[in-house]
Amino acid sequence: MLQPNDLPLVCLPLDLPDAAAAELVEFLHQLTEALERHYAGQLHRYYTAADQRDGEPSPPSPTTSPSF
């Protein structure tokens, strides 16, 4: 877990035009969706095991989650 004084993992530009900020966020959404699809089986196993330990219902599978 990152602590307040840790170096950032990514250096983000301080001033982005509105269109560039929107493009960056869209790219990050697409990257997140690709990672969820790629690791869907592993994520499902992880959350299923965690839920069984905690006794809570599992979240929806990443492949069936609504896209934004």
N, C-alpha and C positions, 0 to 999 in steps of 0.2 A: 504494500500500500504506500502510495506517495505521501510524503510529509510536506508541510508548508514550505520548507527551505530546499526541497529537492529541485533539481533542474527539470525543466519541462521536457516531456517526451517529444513534443513537436513544437517547432517555433512557428507561431501564427503571425501573419502580418498584422500590424496594428491598425492601419487604415486601409480598408478595402472599399471600392465602390459598391453600391448596392447590388448591382448585377453580379459582380465577382463573389460577393458574400453568398448570394443565392446559389450560384454555381458550386461553390465550395460545399455548402450544406447538402445540395443534391448529390454531389459526388460521395460525400460521407454516408448518406443514406444508402446509396447503391452499394458501396463497399460493405456496409453493415449487412445488407440483405444477402450479398454474395457470401460473406463469411458464415451467416446463419444457414444458408443452403448447404455450403460445403461441409460444415461441422454439425449438421442437423442430428445425425445419429448420436454423436458424442454428447451434444447438448441434451438430447432427450434422456440418455442414460444417466447423465449427471443429475439433472433435475428430478428424475424419477427416484434415484437413490437418495437424494437429499430429502425429498418429500416423504419417503418411507421412514427415514430417520426422524423427521420432524412431525410426521403424522398429518401433513397438510396436503391438499390436492395439488397436483402438478399444473404448471402453467400450460397454455396451449403450445403445441408443437411449433417451432419456428417456421416450418414450411406451411403451416395453416394460418399463421398470424396475418392480419390485414396489413397490406403495404401502405406506406404513407406517401 
